[in-house]
Amino acid sequence: MIMNLEVEVLEEGSTTNVLLIGEIDAYTVPKLKEALLPLTEREGQLVEVNLERVNYMDSTGLGVFISALKSTKEHKSELHLIGLQDRVKRLFEITGLDSIIAIDSKVRGGN
Amino acid sequence: MELFDFIEIKVPAKPEYVGMVRLSTSGVANRMGFTYEEIEDLKVAISEAMTNAVTHAYGKEEDGEVTVGFGVYPDRLEVMVADHGGSFNLSEVKEKIGPYEQTETIENLREGGFGLFLIDALMDKVEIKNDYGVIVLMTKYLHENEVGIDDDQISTTQ
């Protein structure tokens, strides 16, 4: 069982793909915050975070995505969360955050 | 007196132990016959309580400890997460919890504070004591013996 979080960043022009693998909790969240926030600071950039392989997340993760969303408003960039597992998606729904963060549980087909 | 098994785990108040307590929770809940969904709920709720305790202890000089106690009853699991460090202002914390409201602007949106809200949403009963340190006592009932489940709980009875 993976008890850590891997963050893979792939830049493709004006889109930055961020693939997360593992668990997002109080221990792993500083790593996510450190990697994700600077990516949202470029104007016009679309930051697409793939959560397909995140099998656990709690409110520490919600906190980082809220910070990232705030940063996109400030820097005129965009944040999309894709591939959410049902359990992870449920947290966004319970907290009402699915109404302000762009979420899509499906991952788009490869290019 | 009602008979129950009790399991106690004491861990340093550090974020790296949140995952370990989550795994233990999963083991206890699985043993009791909770469903996959319920185990996932328990894992989030207990991690949230652990995160609160750990964050709370952060920056303090002394090496803090968090005690997690599992009360295993025939019809329910009671989990206690106790942080023996300082105490927090409970009424202040209560004011901050709740789901995101459409009327709130994104700029004012809080980045923390969803923890207690999630515990409340995912467990059947939550009590917080704030005398010497903070103690969060959470209860989740097993389906077969549905007793006193909150109305807001989604029913998955077959």
Interface residues (C-beta under 8 A of the other chain):
Chain A: M1 M3 E23 D25 A26 Y27 Y56 D58 S59 T60 L62 G63 V64 I66 S67 L69 K70 K73 R87 L91 I94 T95 G96 L97 S99 I100
Chain B: P15 E16 V18 G19 R22 L23 E40 K43 V44 S47 E48 M50 T51 V54 T55 P99 Y100 E101 Q102 I106 E107 L109 R110 E111 G112 F114 G115 F117 L118 A121 L122
